[in-house]
Amino acid sequence: MCGRYTLAAPAEDLAARFLLDLAELHRLYQPRYNIAPSQPVLAVTGQAASRRVLWLRWGLTPTWSRDGRPGPINARSETVFARPMFRQAIRQRRCLVPADGFFEWTGKPPHRSPWHFSMKDGHLFAMAGIWEEWLSPSGERTVSACLITTSPNSLIAPMHDRMPVIVRPEQESVWLDPAVTSQADLDSLMTPYDAEQMQAHQVSRAVSDPRVDSPECIRPLAAEASD
């Protein structure tokens, strides 16, 4: 699964990478080092000429929910087209969730060790997401999302049996294209990302507390111990 991630890049880099309006980003965006379920996440929709920023609650609420509570934070790529909760969103409401890293944990409680995964070149990347809109009986609107996961690549496999779907840059416009709805076309995008382009390092257990949101969360543990 993917239960925590980071998006700490400057707004200027984020806007350039995903073709976003910088003024719009500056109004709400701030670097985050420990984004957790139920919190707002930044998502991108639309085609290159009309990209939009959405702020979505992480934890999908289907349209038919009775109480609007947050639901799944992840959807498995192998079953996303079959499960009633996801099958309309995967065809009609896909998004990119920008990130510069994500966390996974190894070991057993209470001694689980967190690791931070990122790109070797340090660049931003896009995780595959889907979103839904729920209206309460009083008309209050909640827009929520979950991430798509797939089988792990060789870097992540020793630590976890799932990883987020990372959409390759040349395929991002396809993922966002509302005209692409077939399972065959979308399945080809939901494959494990190349492990050779990724890196990982162990970090402090401070990241296990969602209230901690600082550069400490991504600081390599070895560097921390040597200070």
N, C-alpha and C positions, 0 to 999 in steps of 0.2 A: 504494500500500500504506500501511499504518500500522505503523511499526516502533518508535516511541517515543511516550510520552504522559505527562501530568502529572496528579496527584491530590494537591493540597496544601491542600485546604480543611480547616478545623477539623472534628474528629469530630462536633461538635454540628450543624454545617451539613449534613454528610453524612447523619447519622441523620435529621434533619428532612426533608431532600429526598427520601430514598428509603424512609422509614418503617422505619428499622432500629433495633435495640436498641442504645442508646448504651453501656450497660455492656459489651456484647459487642464493640463497636467499640474501646473504650478498651483492651481487653486486647491487641489485635494491631495496630491501625491506627497509622500514623505518616505525616505528609505526605511525598510523594514528588515530585521534580522531574524525574526522568529514568527512567521505568519502561521496562525493556528486555526483549526476548525471553528466555525461559528463567527469568525472575524470577517470583515470586508476584504475582498480580494479584487485586484485590478484585472480586468479582462478586456480583450480587444475583439471587436466584431467588424464586419464590413469589408469591402474590397479596397484596394490600394488608394483609389481616388477619394474614398469616403470612409476611412477608418474611424471607428467610434470607441470611446472608452466607456466601459460599464463598471460600476462598483457592485459586486455581487457578494451576498453572504455565502460563505463556504459551508456547504451542507445542503444538498438539493431537496427542495420541497416540491413534490408533484402538484399539478394543478388541482387534483382531486383530493388533496389532503384536507382533513376535517379541522385540524387545529393549527396548521402552519408551522409546526415544529421543524427544526433542521433535520434533514435526513442524511443519506449517505454522502460521505466526502469523496468517495472514489467509486468508479464503475469499471468493471472488468471488460476489456476489449472483446473478449471471447463471447460474452453474453449480453453486451450492451444493446444489440439489435433485438434481442428476444424478450428482455424483461420489460413489463408494462411501464415501469417507472421511468425508463430511459429511452424507449424505442422511438418516440416522437422527437425528443430533443436531439438525439444523435443525427436525425435526418434534417431537422428544421432549425435547431438553435445550438450551433457549435460556436465555440470561441477559442481564442488563444489566451493562455494565462502566462504572462511574461515572468521570468525568474532568472536569477543568476546562481541558484543553487537549491538543493533540497537535502533533507536529513533522513537518515535511517538509523535504527538502533540494533545493536547486537547484544547477545547474552540474555540472561534471565533476571527478572526483578528480584531484589531491588538494586542490582548491580549492572543494569543495562548501560552500554556505552554508545553514545551518539557519534555519528560520522556525517560529515558534510560533503556532498557530491557537487561538482561543478565542471565546467568546461576547462580544458587545459589552457586554452587561449584567454580565459577569463571573460569571454563574451556572454552577453545575454542570450537566452534561448526561450522557446515557447513550449509550454506544456499544453496538451490537448484537453479542452474542457467542453462541457455542455451546460446549458442554463435553462431555467424555467421561471415563469412568473405566476405567482399565486395571489389571489384576491380573497381577503377575509370577507365574512358576511357584511361587514360595515364598509367594504370597499377599499380597505387598506392594502397597499401593494407591497409584496415582498418578492424580490428577484434574487434567485439563489443559483448556485453552481456546484458541480463536482468535477473532479479530474478523472481522466481515463487512465487506467493502468494496463500494463502488459507484462509479459514474462521478462525476467531480468537479463541484462547482458553479463558478460563474464566478470566485470568489475563489481557489480552489485550482487550477483548470485551467492557469493560466500556469506553475505550478510542478510539478504532478504530474498523472498521468492517472487516479489513484484517490484516494478519500477514505474514511474509515470511515463506515459507516452510523450516523447519529445518530438515535436513536429519539425522535420528538417526545413531549413529556411526556404528552399526551393519548392516546398510543398505547402507552405503556409497559406498561400492564396487559394489552393485547392480545398484545404480544410475549411476555409471561411466562405467558400462559394456555395450559395444556397441552391444552385442548380445541380450540385453533386449530392445525390441522395442514395445511390445504390450501395449496398453492403460491400460488394466486391471492390468498388473504387475506394471506399473508406478503409476497408480492412488493410489495404496495401500501405496505408499511412500509419497504421497503429502497430508498428514493429519495434523491437528493442533498438535503442540508439547505439551507435558504434562506440564500444568501450574504449577504443584507442584514442578517441577524442575527449575522454573524460578523465577526471582525477578525483581522489577522495583523501580526506584527512580526518583524524579523530579530533573531536572538540569537547569542550567542557560539558559536564552534566547540567550546567546551568540552563542549557537550552530546553531541558525537559520541563521546565516551568514556563508556561505560556506568558506569564507576566514579565519575564525577562526578555527584553527586546533591545539589544545593544550589540556593538561589534564583538563583544565577548563571546557571543553565540557561534561565531565562525572562526574564531582565533584557533590556530592549530594547537593541540594540547601539548605537544613537545615544546613549542615556543613558550607556552604559558608556564610549564614546569621549570624552564631554564631561567626565567626571570628572577 
